[in-house]
């Protein structure tokens, strides 16, 4: 029971910081995946008096991935009644050209502005339709979501650092006596602090293992998968190798840093 | 005879305003049994602390077992402490360790192997009549028993120098006698130098001893 208590406080602090970091990573991945999905469904339409060269357009604007000409047939069909075939051919020739531009990623409002300006520099392009209003709303929603999660992760981070700082003081008091006694019998610093580092490493392992179990469960949960499917994205909630490695690294770094601070701050009794 | 302690014009203090020990000069022969007496607050414990490097000289020089303690490095101090056994007035046992592990501490620090360590601890536990309590924690023992554990710890690594600060203060006659016997044994058999800070020198002692008295910051040998 006493041993469990010794471990619990640091494990809880480490677990909460790992939880907030992994949550932030999941949100980052979701936003990236959502942006990709938006980019796939988003395109600009340009109207040109002349036929545009796809290669020259792409070379001038690296964000453009492909240029597809939109056929005027649908519009002409509606006007078809009573128009002679010859006149239809003439109409086709006099109509401007419509192109759909696919982009490499979901652009920011600034990128859209720059792209529009760049396209309009070409005298033959007379109109660029960016669907700015709906784009702006979606983009701002994404940014808001990201900001809320960042604030949440930051708050959890601050609370956890305060928890760890408090834990540092408790550990300092708890280990001070033993370290002082060991010093009086000539124990070198590494031996005096061995127990402390062992405890820190064990706590980091426990916290990482608990986080591993928690996120493995979350990632395999049907409800969670359904939520991502609903918004049409596929997200790796928890990569059992990479994410666990990051978690373990962070937990180890934090707990050994805590132990190092205690060792540095240890003053021998007189 | 070799000197294990040589102090020259040694001054000790905890603050700039007050000097506890003022420019004292004395020496202690290797293998001797020494008592340091003095009134409460005279500086007996302060002098003892300086002998294991917990308090650095503010003036003069203090050489213990060949190590100059003024400006001593950490590694040299650790080396000196490895060869010193200290018995504290407040025992200074590690609360979260069993008494067996507490006694083992100097042996672990000195890097003895497990077999030697266990044999030595078993033998010491028998000497201090605590064999049956080896798995207990300090708080489960009486003051006298804790002091016997502290004594066993101080002797466990056969130190060349044993420093004891009021080792029998507040102890019953049985525990006191056991501790004096152990200190005498270490002095006679291991040839350890024993320095004891105390208010009263026991009459039952069989070893030859030297007696230093501290008064008003000075030290003098009592003949």
Interface residues (C-beta under 8 A of the other chain):
Chain A: X177 X178 X180 X181 X182 X183 X184 X185 X186 X187 X188 X189 X191 X268 X269 X270
Chain B: X14 X49 X52 X54 X55 X74 X75 X77 X78 X79 X80 X81 X82 X83 X84 X86 X92 X93 X94 X95 X96 X97 X105 X106 X108 X109
